[in-house]
Amino acid sequence: MKILCLMSTGIDSPVAAYLMLKKGYDVEFVHMKIGNSNENARKIKDFLSKKFGKKLKIHIINHEKFLENASKKLSQKESQNLCVICKRQMIRSAAEIAKRNRCDFLLTGDNLSQVASQTIQNIKTESNASKIQILRPLIGLNKEEIINISKKAGLFNLSVKGKNPCKFVPKKPATKSDIGKIKIIEEKIQ
């Protein structure tokens, strides 16, 4: 089984990848580049490659272009859904890469009760963007538990150092998405 991990440069997704690598799964990475975030994504991938003695592969997608386009086309009210729309696009892009690279699953660092895109309703809406099964090994963990795993794995300093807040996050992100409304908004972006 091969897994494609949607890897940010934060704490959660590197921990999800670490846990799956620790279980012996074959993991590749896809990073949605915003600004120069790809530099830290490569450092995390290299760290995990060395830790597990495997040459891990990373795919880099320029996601900033999508977000710039979307933010220009959305009204202020519609832009409250930008985090969910962003995550759906990430999942669609990752699913295409997974298919080309014969990956059986997608992997995220999603966990409940985080902000914006990680509420239970938003996760359901985001999952709808792909036919490929999405694994979420951190779903029931709280932030402190994830940080502890990150520190134990040696990932924490890399994740914190590369933390780059997204400039596209709306002031008041939607926490309860409606799939029908999201699809209408996405048509406007295309």
N, C-alpha and C positions, 0 to 999 in steps of 0.2 A: 504494500500500500504506500502510495506517495501522497504527500500533503503539501499544499501551497499555503504558506502563512502570509497573511496581510500584515506586514510589519511596519509599525510606526517607529519613531525613535523615542517613544515614551517608555513607561515601565511595563505595561500589561502585555503587549504582544510578544516582546522578547521572552517574557516568562512563559507564555503559552507555548512558544517554540521550544524553549528549554525543556519543559515538561514532556513534550512529545518526543523530542530527541532522546531524552533520558529513558523513555519507554522503548527506544529502538526504532522508531519510525523514520522513514526517509522524508526529510523536510527541505523544501525550497522556499525562497522568499520572494515576495513582490513588495516593493516600496513605492508609494504614491508620493512623488517628489513635490514639495512646496518649498521654494527658496533653495537653500543649500542643504536641506535635510538628508539628502542621499549620502553625504559624507559620513554622518554618524550611523546611518543604516548599514553602510558597508563595514564600519568598525564593529558594530554589534554582530553582523554576520561572520566577520573574521574571527572575533572572539569565540563564538559558538563553534566555528569550524575547528579551531585549535583545541577547544575544550573537549570536543567529541571525536577528534582525529579524523574528520571528514572534510572533504572539499565541498562546501555548501554553495549553492548557486543563488544569485539574487537577480531579479528583474526590476528595472527602474522605469517607472511611468511618470511622465511630466503631467501631474494632476492639476497643477496651478492654472494651466490654460483652461481646463474645464471650469474651475471655480471662478476665474475671471469672467468668462463668458456667462456663466449662470448668474453671477451677482449683478451683471449689467442688465440682464433681461428680466429680473424678478422685481416685483413691487416690494415695498417695505414689509407688508403683511406676508407675502409669499416667501420672502427671504428668511422668515422665522423657521422655515422648514429646510434651510440650506444644509444643515448638518446631516439630516436624514437623506436628502437628495445626494449629498456628497458621498455618504457611506454606500448608498445603492449603486452609485457609479463606480466606486472602488470595487465593490463586489462583482459588478458586471465585467469590469476590466480584468479582475483577477480570475474570474471564471473562464474568460477567453484564453488567458495564459495557461491556466490549469488544463484546459482541453488540449491545447497545442503541445503541452509537456507531459501529457498523460498522468496528471495528478488526479487522485480519486476524491479528495476532499479539500475544502478550504479551511483555514484555521484563523481565528481571530482571538484577541485578548479581551473580548467583550466580557463585562461583568455587570450585574444589575446594580441599579441605584447610582450609577455614574451620571454625569451630566449629558444633556442633549441627546445624542444618538443611542444611548445605552439604557433607556427605560424599556420596560417589557413590551409596550406597544410599539415603540420605534424599532426594536430588534425584530419584531414580527414583520413590520413593513419592510425593513432592510432585507430580511431573509427571502422575501418574495422576489428579489431581483436576480436570483440564481436558481438554477435547477440542480446545481452541485451542492451536496450536503455540506453544511458549515459546522465545524467543530468549535466548541467554546468551553475549553477546560476550566476557565476561571469564573464561569457564570455565577456561582454561588459564593465566591470568596469576597471578603471586604478588602478595602485598599491596604490596610495594615498587613493582612495575610499575604497579599501579593508582593508588597514591599519586602517582607521577610524572606520570601522565596527568592526575590531578585537579589537581595544582599547575600544570601547563602550561595546562590549560583555565581556570584561575582559580576552580575550585570548592572547592579544599581548605579554605580558611579558613571558608567557609560550612558545609561538611560537618562540620568539627571543632567549630565553635562550637555547632552545634545538636545535637551528639551527646547523646542521652538514653538511658542504658541501660534496657533493658526490665525492669520489676520482676517480670515473670512467668517469666523464664528460670529453669528448675529448677537446683538445685545441681549435679546431675549429668545433663545432657541426654543422651538416647539418640543414639548415632552410627550405629547399624545398625537401621533400622526394618524392620518386616515389614508389608506392606500389609494382610494379613488381620487382624492384631492391631489395626492402626491403625483400620481400618473398624469393628471391634467397639467400640473406645474412642469413636470418633466417634458411634456410635449412642447411647451412654450420655449424651453431651453434648446431643443434640438435644432 
